Amino acid sequence: MFKAYQADQVLMTPDMKKRRETDITDKEKAAKDFQRGKFGPDGELTQRSTLLIKPIQERVAKAIQAFAESEGDDMILTKTAR
């Protein structure tokens, strides 16, 4: 859309340019909003990942707790790879 605007810009009136620029910025804003809604901190991807990972994390925590109790340990330390 922006490339088409650049190609046609020479033939446009100032009013037409302003209208096309507004259309382009509106589309860019809509695309950014969509991207934020899907991939942002509160986006669908984050929510879906949390929904799928939470049960696994709970099962792992229960297994670690059961192991600690069976071994008579008071504390289990973990090392997180980063």
C-alpha positions in Angstrom: 0.0 0.0 0.0 2.9 2.4 0.9 4.8 1.5 -2.3 1.7 2.2 -4.4 1.3 5.5 -2.6 4.9 6.4 -3.4 4.4 5.5 -7.1 1.2 7.5 -7.4 2.2 10.4 -5.2 3.4 12.6 -8.1 0.0 12.6 -9.7 -2.1 13.2 -6.5 -3.6 16.4 -5.2 -2.7 17.4 -1.6 -6.2 16.2 -0.5 -5.7 12.8 -2.1 -2.2 12.5 -0.5 -3.6 13.3 2.9 -6.4 10.8 2.5 -4.0 8.0 1.4 -1.5 8.8 4.2 -4.4 8.5 6.7 -5.4 5.2 5.2 -1.9 3.9 5.4 -1.4 5.0 9.1 -4.8 3.5 10.0 -3.8 0.2 8.4 -0.4 0.2 10.2 -2.1 0.9 13.5 -4.6 -1.9 12.9 -1.8 -4.3 12.1 0.1 -3.3 15.3 -3.0 -3.7 17.4 -3.6 -7.2 15.9 0.0 -8.2 16.5 -0.2 -7.0 20.1 -3.5 -8.8 20.6 -2.0 -12.1 19.4 1.6 -11.9 20.6 1.7 -9.2 23.3 2.1 -9.8 27.0 -1.6 -10.3 27.4 -2.1 -11.7 24.0 -3.7 -15.0 22.9 -0.3 -16.7 22.5 0.7 -16.0 26.1 -2.7 -16.9 27.5 -2.8 -20.2 25.5 0.8 -21.1 26.6 -0.1 -20.5 30.2 -3.3 -22.6 29.8 -1.3 -25.5 28.4 1.8 -25.3 30.6 0.1 -24.7 34.0 -1.2 -28.3 34.3 2.3 -29.7 33.5 4.0 -27.4 36.0 1.5 -28.5 38.7 2.2 -32.2 38.0 5.9 -31.6 38.1 5.6 -29.7 41.4 3.5 -32.6 42.9 6.0 -35.2 41.7 8.8 -33.2 43.3 6.9 -32.8 46.5 6.1 -36.5 46.6 9.8 -37.4 46.0 10.9 -35.0 48.8 8.4 -36.5 51.2 9.4 -40.1 50.3 13.1 -39.3 50.9 12.4 -37.3 54.0 13.8 -34.1 52.5 12.7 -30.7 53.8 13.9 -28.8 50.7 14.6 -29.5 47.1 16.8 -27.0 45.2 16.5 -26.8 41.4 18.8 -25.3 38.8 17.1 -23.4 36.0 19.0 -23.4 32.7 19.1 -19.9 31.1 
